[in-house]
Amino acid sequence: MSASASNAAISDLRNRIARLEGGNTRERAVLPFGISSIDSHLPGGGVALGALHEVAGGGNGAIDGAAASLFAAGIAARTQGKVLWCVTRQDLFAPAIAQVGLHPDRVIYVEAGDDKSLLACFEEGLRHVGLGAVVAEVARLSMTASRRLQLASEGSGAMGIAIRRWRRQTEAADFGQPTASVTRWRVSVLPSRPLPVPGIGRARWQLELIRSRGGETLDIEVEACDAKGRLALPSKLVDRPAQKEIGRRLAATG
């Protein structure tokens, strides 16, 4: 390799490392939630496109795990283009993710034989230009693997979402290890709000943003994704500023 080619390769490598370390000041396109109390904690005001994100259930049970998948599906539903969803287990319930806006005609499912094959499919999907998002259910995610996924996502502009699922309790500790993901979320199921009539109210989640590169962490109660993949704030939170304003007015007149 000539000296000039070697210098170009080193320069390209430095630029990639700078991007992974957050030194790149280029503005990313984002996908806002439309909820200011969440978007204000994310750089650019939304979930970054062309970047890797992680989502996990708040507990080790199947219910919180399902909520994490629905949260990821709701985000993917609001991207443009097809969505590639990679799994190793045949337990994904397509009608459920359709209810949060991700309809089957937009999803391409890939069943991989093991975690290694799944990561290869995940990365290859992220390198493919034209996909809106690539979702993969992974147990372990090393720094090296996450860097490769982040670079692939940056190159194509597709959003990568790693849903962290574990077969064994010992694998859950891997979620605390550092990765190159831009955000890391945790979703826990809460009781739905009682209705004035018999029935089941809209599902609610405790949403934790436990890592946001260049942003702030967050812990907030939300109503689960609707048929368009959108979250909402519970009415008690929406009404809180108005209630405070009424309280101030009453105090002023009293």
C-alpha positions as CSV (number, residue, x, y, z in Angstrom):
1,M,0.0,0.0,0.0
2,S,1.4,3.4,-1.0
3,A,1.9,6.2,1.6
4,S,-1.0,8.3,0.3
5,A,-3.4,5.3,0.4
6,S,-2.2,4.4,3.9
7,N,-2.8,8.0,5.1
8,A,-6.3,8.0,3.6
9,A,-7.2,4.8,5.3
10,I,-5.9,6.1,8.7
11,S,-7.9,9.4,8.2
12,D,-11.1,7.4,7.4
13,L,-10.5,5.3,10.5
14,R,-10.0,8.3,12.7
15,N,-13.3,9.8,11.4
16,R,-15.2,6.7,12.2
17,I,-13.8,6.6,15.7
18,A,-14.6,10.2,16.2
19,R,-18.2,9.5,15.1
20,L,-18.5,6.6,17.5
21,E,-17.2,8.8,20.4
22,G,-19.7,11.5,19.7
23,G,-17.2,13.9,18.4
24,N,-19.0,14.3,15.1
25,T,-21.0,17.5,15.1
26,R,-23.0,16.6,12.0
27,E,-26.7,16.9,12.7
28,R,-28.7,13.7,12.4
29,A,-32.2,13.4,11.2
30,V,-34.5,12.5,14.1
31,L,-37.9,11.0,14.7
32,P,-39.7,13.0,17.4
33,F,-42.2,11.4,19.8
34,G,-44.2,14.5,19.7
35,I,-44.1,14.7,23.5
36,S,-41.9,17.6,24.6
37,S,-41.0,16.1,28.0
38,I,-39.4,13.1,26.2
39,D,-38.1,14.9,23.1
40,S,-36.3,17.5,25.2
41,H,-34.1,14.8,26.7
42,L,-32.9,13.6,23.2
43,P,-30.3,15.4,21.1
44,G,-32.1,17.0,18.1
45,G,-35.5,16.6,19.7
46,G,-36.2,12.9,18.8
47,V,-34.8,9.4,18.3
48,A,-31.9,9.6,15.9
49,L,-32.3,8.0,12.5
50,G,-29.1,6.4,11.2
51,A,-28.2,5.2,14.7
52,L,-28.3,2.2,16.9
53,H,-30.7,2.1,19.9
54,E,-31.3,-0.5,22.6
55,V,-34.6,-1.5,24.3
56,A,-35.2,-4.0,27.1
57,G,-38.0,-4.9,29.4
58,G,-37.9,-3.5,32.9
59,G,-38.1,-6.9,34.4
60,N,-37.1,-10.4,33.3
61,G,-40.6,-11.5,32.7
62,A,-42.4,-12.0,29.4
63,I,-44.8,-9.2,30.0
64,D,-42.2,-6.4,30.3
65,G,-40.3,-8.1,27.4
66,A,-43.5,-7.8,25.2
67,A,-43.8,-4.2,26.1
68,A,-40.3,-3.5,25.0
69,S,-41.0,-5.2,21.6
70,L,-44.2,-3.1,21.2
71,F,-42.3,0.1,22.1
72,A,-39.7,-0.8,19.4
73,A,-42.4,-1.6,16.9
74,G,-44.1,1.7,17.6
75,I,-40.9,3.6,16.8
76,A,-40.3,1.5,13.7
77,A,-43.8,2.0,12.5
78,R,-43.2,5.8,12.3
79,T,-40.2,5.4,10.0
80,Q,-40.4,5.4,6.2
81,G,-40.0,2.2,4.2
82,K,-39.9,-1.5,5.0
83,V,-38.8,-2.8,8.4
84,L,-36.5,-5.8,8.8
85,W,-37.2,-7.8,12.0
86,C,-34.6,-10.5,12.9
87,V,-35.4,-13.2,15.5
88,T,-34.1,-16.5,16.7
89,R,-37.3,-17.6,18.3
90,Q,-40.7,-18.0,16.7
91,D,-42.7,-16.2,19.4
92,L,-43.2,-12.8,17.8
93,F,-47.0,-12.1,17.7
94,A,-47.5,-10.1,14.5
95,P,-51.1,-9.0,15.3
96,A,-49.8,-7.3,18.4
97,I,-47.2,-5.2,16.6
98,A,-49.8,-4.4,13.9
99,Q,-51.9,-2.8,16.7
100,V,-49.1,-0.3,17.4
101,G,-49.0,0.7,13.7
102,L,-46.5,-1.7,12.2
103,H,-48.6,-3.6,9.7
104,P,-47.4,-7.0,8.3
105,D,-47.1,-5.7,4.7
106,R,-44.3,-3.4,5.9
107,V,-42.3,-6.1,7.8
108,I,-39.8,-8.6,6.5
109,Y,-39.1,-11.3,9.0
110,V,-35.8,-13.1,9.2
111,E,-35.3,-16.1,11.4
112,A,-31.7,-16.8,12.2
113,G,-30.4,-20.0,13.6
114,D,-28.3,-18.5,16.4
115,D,-27.2,-15.2,17.9
116,K,-24.1,-15.0,15.7
117,S,-26.2,-15.4,12.5
118,L,-28.7,-13.0,13.9
119,L,-26.1,-10.3,14.4
120,A,-24.8,-10.9,10.8
121,C,-28.4,-10.4,9.5
122,F,-28.8,-7.3,11.7
123,E,-25.7,-5.7,10.3
124,E,-26.4,-6.7,6.7
125,G,-29.9,-5.2,7.0
126,L,-28.5,-1.9,8.3
127,R,-26.2,-1.7,5.4
128,H,-29.1,-2.0,3.0
129,V,-30.2,1.4,1.8
130,G,-34.0,1.8,1.6
131,L,-35.1,0.2,4.9
132,G,-36.8,2.4,7.5
133,A,-35.6,0.4,10.4
134,V,-33.9,-2.9,11.3
135,V,-35.0,-4.5,14.6
136,A,-33.2,-7.5,16.1
137,E,-33.8,-9.5,19.3
138,V,-30.3,-10.1,20.8
139,A,-29.1,-11.5,24.1
140,R,-25.6,-10.3,24.1
141,L,-24.2,-7.2,22.4
142,S,-20.5,-6.5,22.6
143,M,-18.8,-3.2,22.1
144,T,-17.3,-4.4,18.9
145,A,-20.6,-5.7,17.5
146,S,-22.4,-2.6,18.5
147,R,-19.8,-0.4,16.8
148,R,-20.2,-2.3,13.6
149,L,-24.0,-1.9,13.8
150,Q,-23.7,1.8,14.5
151,L,-21.4,2.3,11.5
152,A,-23.7,0.3,9.3
153,S,-26.7,2.4,10.5
154,E,-24.9,5.7,9.9
155,G,-23.9,4.6,6.4
156,S,-27.4,3.7,5.2
157,G,-29.5,6.1,7.4
158,A,-31.7,3.2,8.6
159,M,-32.5,3.1,12.3
160,G,-31.2,0.1,14.2
161,I,-33.1,-1.2,17.3
162,A,-31.7,-4.0,19.4
163,I,-34.3,-5.5,21.6
164,R,-32.4,-7.2,24.5
165,R,-33.9,-10.6,25.3
166,W,-32.4,-13.2,27.6
167,R,-32.8,-16.9,27.9
168,R,-31.0,-17.0,31.2
169,Q,-30.8,-14.7,34.1
170,T,-27.0,-14.6,33.8
171,E,-27.3,-12.9,30.4
172,A,-29.3,-10.0,31.8
173,A,-26.1,-8.5,33.3
174,D,-24.9,-7.9,29.8
175,F,-27.4,-5.1,29.4
176,G,-25.3,-2.9,31.8
177,Q,-22.2,-3.3,29.7
178,P,-21.0,-0.3,27.6
179,T,-22.0,-0.4,23.9
180,A,-21.9,2.1,21.0
181,S,-25.7,2.6,21.0
182,V,-26.9,6.2,21.0
183,T,-29.8,5.6,23.4
184,R,-30.8,2.8,25.8
185,W,-34.4,2.4,27.0
186,R,-36.2,0.2,29.5
187,V,-39.9,-0.4,29.5
188,S,-42.1,-1.7,32.4
189,V,-45.8,-2.4,32.3
190,L,-48.0,-0.5,34.7
191,P,-51.7,-1.1,35.5
192,S,-54.0,0.6,32.9
193,R,-56.1,3.5,34.0
194,P,-59.6,2.5,35.4
195,L,-62.4,3.3,33.1
196,P,-65.8,4.8,34.2
197,V,-67.4,1.8,32.4
198,P,-66.6,-1.9,32.3
199,G,-63.6,-2.5,30.1
200,I,-59.8,-2.3,29.9
201,G,-58.2,1.1,29.5
202,R,-55.2,1.9,27.4
203,A,-52.0,0.2,28.5
204,R,-49.5,2.2,30.4
205,W,-45.7,1.9,30.6
206,Q,-43.0,3.2,32.9
207,L,-40.5,4.4,30.3
208,E,-36.8,4.9,31.3
209,L,-34.2,6.5,29.1
210,I,-31.2,5.3,30.9
211,R,-28.7,6.4,28.3
212,S,-28.9,9.3,25.9
213,R,-25.6,10.3,24.2
214,G,-25.5,14.0,24.2
215,G,-28.8,14.2,26.0
216,E,-30.3,13.5,29.5
217,T,-31.8,10.5,31.2
218,L,-35.5,10.3,31.8
219,D,-38.0,8.3,33.8
220,I,-41.6,8.9,32.9
221,E,-45.0,7.3,32.9
222,V,-46.7,7.1,29.4
223,E,-49.7,5.6,27.7
224,A,-48.6,2.8,25.3
225,C,-48.3,3.2,21.6
226,D,-51.6,3.7,19.7
227,A,-52.5,2.4,16.3
228,K,-50.1,4.9,14.7
229,G,-47.2,4.1,17.0
230,R,-47.6,7.2,19.1
231,L,-47.1,7.4,22.8
232,A,-49.2,9.8,25.0
233,L,-49.0,11.2,28.4
234,P,-51.6,10.1,31.0
235,S,-54.2,12.8,31.5
236,K,-53.1,13.5,35.0
237,L,-49.7,14.6,33.7
238,V,-51.2,16.5,30.8
239,D,-53.5,18.4,33.1
240,R,-50.9,19.0,35.8
241,P,-49.7,22.5,34.4
242,A,-53.4,23.6,34.1
243,Q,-54.1,22.4,37.6
244,K,-51.1,24.4,38.9
245,E,-52.2,27.5,37.1
246,I,-55.7,27.1,38.6
247,G,-54.2,26.7,42.0
248,R,-52.1,29.9,41.6
249,R,-55.1,31.9,40.5
250,L,-57.1,30.7,43.5
251,A,-54.2,31.5,45.8
252,A,-54.0,35.0,44.2
253,T,-57.7,35.7,44.6
254,G,-57.9,34.2,48.1
